[in-house]
Every structure is written in structure tokens, then in C-alpha cells.
Amino acid sequence: MTLNLASIVHNSRQLHADHTALISGEKRISYRELSERVAAVALHLQKLGLRPGDRAGLLMPNCASFSVAYFGILHAGGIVVPISYLSVGREVAYALRDSEANFLIASQGLEKVAREGVQGSKHGPQLLIASENRGPLTTVYGAPIDPAGFTEPALRMPDDTAVILYTSGTTGEPKGAELTHFNMYSNAQYAAERVLSGAPQSEPMRPGDVGLAALPLFHSFGQTCIQNACLFGGAAVAYLERFDAQAALEAIARERVTIFAGVPTMYFQLLRAGNPAGLDLSSLRFCSSGGAAMPVEVMREFDDRFKVNILEGYGLSETSPVATFNVLWRPKKAGSIGLPILGVDVRIFDEKDGEVPTGEVGELVIRGPNVMKGYWRRHEATREAMRGGWFHTGDLGRKDEDGYLFIVDRKKDMIIRGGFNVYPREVEEVLYGHPSVGEAAVVGVADPEYGEEVKAYVALKPGAAADPEEITKFCRERLGGHKYPRIVEILPSLPKGPTGKILRKELRGRPR
């Protein structure tokens, strides 16, 4: 059996050739045109030397060209390495270097950081700048893409890697989660047929539905639950380059958006924006939330105001990402992440990897067709995460008598700021690079808008001088926009235990 994730696009062409697939400003791109452009990009990349299994970085904001390039790389047999458009040069360089990427496709607006990344990667992948001048991905690095002709997608096996998503660890550099064609295909199919449609009781996703790509497409949530699921189901994808609450409301009204997926921060901001212009938002029929715990009151207020039932789910980059979800045909329990999706097993383990009784707290572990192949060339990390054939999430939770799952806390020190993962170790490494910083510790503090905000505690070297604003600026220049600490507190020294380890628990207990 062969399977190429790009077949999502081409299968939908067979069924919905003249229906809209992508909405790019005033332009509507049909499934026929999308399929042709994807195949043309693939042929162009193959002529430039891309071979099956080669890695290609993708550095773009949300736009139609992202989707065309994404499926073009897959069609050619390549592996997509999405890179955050919030990244600075050294972060781009790391992703390119670690994945040993052969290409980097970047948008014109990100050319400077793309060049910095290529130069810093040391092995010099080919840089292709995508032009939007005449429409989504009509030229790459000055070379026109000819949509004439069509080649079949490269043969890929279900267990071949389709996408490498970089996810940081608490004790080291970011790791690349290898997601296979089957991981991503099956997760998109479930999202299209069960999650985003509300089936079996409501109408399934169909041509005429419009999903708003408000979530960043470099992230697995946006990729699977909007881009891939909508294109699987024959719906259209409309794009927000970057999330803005007012722009999102205007897009929902203008494009008659029916499907919205977001993190809790987005729902908070949509509520705060209100609707002073009296926009017609009645097209919206389905909303989902993930990436962080949804405050119960925010969910209730949104449900009441927009007359849409938000369904909450749970997943990670390593699980493609959907692992659990609430569904319309069973009662929604406030605060619950729902039930395991079809074919996925989620259990609660103790520290010895034994299952705990119903209602008791332990670590969530997952196995199923959505679980990654492993971490790219990190065999030890893979063995640790996949002990006994179960992916160990590092999240603490419990299961009730009806099988519904609840997240209680995070075993790891990870911070979730507005749905984006921030790992203290990565931020601390940057802080320690400041010439005046002697000690540093980063924690998450409660924030009404973002869920958590990144706070850095630092102690200066003897005789050194620095102020919080200077340290924040230093970090902002070296970290992505969601990672740098907005709050910096300078202390004479940081609390430590008997072994000299900095006590994060004590720092978390301090006033913000």
C-alpha cells in the first residue's frame, strides 16, 4: 500500500474540481487549479534536484502559497519542515541544520531572516523565495512555475515521514517530531469526518464550508484541523496572515466562514472585541479549541454570544496533533478534553508505567495511528518518550467513570503562552548569553489574555548592571515573538535547594 499526503488535494479535485479550495484575498482558487499548482511546484522542485526523502523548510505566514508549497513538497516526495514565521535567523538556521534540509522556501516578506538562516545552517540549502505578485506561488526565486501538465504524486509508503515538526524539550535543544503520511492523513480524515463536521448528528463537512486559517499553519493544530481537514472534506480555506480579533470577525462575515479552530486566547480576544460594527456572523456553525486549557467561563460566554458550541480537544505535535476530543453526539463536560478519538488509546499511568484507578491523577500516555514515528535522529529521546509502546506526554490528568479525560497539570515545566509552547531551558540559554546575567530561571505566570506569560527571574553578576527593559530587548532580538520574556524581575540571588538547583517552585509562588 502506498500513501502520499498530497493525495488529499488530488482526491478532492476528482470530487469537487470546480469548487473553491483556497480563498486568497479577492481570488478564488478551485480544486482543479490547486491540484495543478501543487503538481507544478513539485515538478519545479524535482528539476532543482529534490528527491524523495529530501527535507524542505517552509517559512511563510498563513497564505495560499503556504498550502501550495506544502503539498507541492509532499507531491514531489519531499518532507516538509515548517518553520515559525516568528523565528529569528538563528532559530531558522537550527531547524535547517538539524533536519539537514536541502531546500528552504520562504515568502518575500521573510527573505532577510531566511537568508540569515541559510547562512547560519552551514550546509547551505537552496533558498527559494516565493513571489505573490501574480497570485499564490506562481514564481519561485524568479523562475515561473508552469501549471501545464500533471504528474502523479511520488510514491510514498504510509510509514514514510511526511512532516518534521520541531518541538522543544525541557532539557535541551528542539527535537523534530517525525510525522508520517499515515499519521497526518488519518488525523486529517478524522478531523474532517468527525471533529469539524460534528457527525453523525449534524451535516458533514462539504463544499461550501469555509474554514478560517487563523491558527499558524506552521503548527500541527492549524495544519491538520484547518488546512488538511478542510481540503480533505472539499471545503475552502481562507487565510489570516496573523491573528487579529477584528480582522477575524471581518473575515468570518466577508467569507461566510463556517468553521473556526483556535486556542483559548483567540476566543478571549474575540469576546473582548465584541461586534460594534454589527457584522453578520451567522454563518459560523462549528468551533473547536485546543493548545491550552479553555477557561470554562470563556467557553460559556462564547457559546452564548455566538450561538456556537465550542468543542475542546487535546493533542501535541507528536500526535499529529488530535488525540482526544469532545463530540456533538455526546454530552460536553466543562473542563474536559473529551474522549480518545477513533483508533486512539489514552490511559493514565503512574510513575512506574502502571495504569491508575479511575479518578486518580497520573501521566497521560497515548498510542494509535496518530503517534509520531519518533524524534528525528534522536534515538534516546524517542526511546524515553515511547516507553512500552506508549507515547508519554508529560501531562498529568485523570479519567472519570464515563471515560472523559481531564488535564490536571503539566509534568514538564513547559509554558503555554496563547497556545504556543515555550520551554524555559531555551529562554534561559539566551538569558545566560547576556554579559550581565549570572543566574536565570524562567517560569509561566497566570495571564488573563494569554493563559500564561513568560517571566524571567535573573540575578546579575557581581559588579554588573542591567535593567529589565535591556534584558527583555536582548531576548527579543534572539527569540521568536512568543518566547521572549515580557516580564523580567532582577533579584539579588535565586532560591536554591541543597544541591544548588534553582527552585522554580518558590519562584512560581512569588507575586507577578
Secondary structure, DSSP 8 states (H G I E B T S, - for coil): ----TTHHHHHHHHHHTTSEEEEETTEEEEHHHHHHHHHHHHHHHHHTT--TT-EEEEE--SSHHHHHHHHHHHHTT-EEEE--TT--HHHHHHHHHHHT-SEEEEEGGGHHHHHHHHHHHSS--EEEEEE-TTSTTSEETTEE----S--------TTSEEEEEEEEETTEEEEEEEEEHHHHHHHHHHIIIIITT-TTTS----TT-EEEE-S-TTSHHHIIIIIIHHHHHT-EEEE-SS--HHHHHHHHHHHT--EEEE-HHHHHHHHHH--TT----TT--EEEE-SS---HHHHHHHHHHHT--EEEEEE-GGGSSEEEE--TTS---TT--BEE-TT-EEEEE-TTS-B--TT--EEEEEESTTS-SEETT-HHHHHHHTGGG-EEEEEEEEE-TTS-EEEEEESS--EEETTEEE-HHHHHHHHTTSTTEEEEEEEEEEETTTEEEEEEEEEE-TT----HHHHHHHHHTTS-TTTS-SEEEE-SS--B-TTS-B-HHHHHTS--
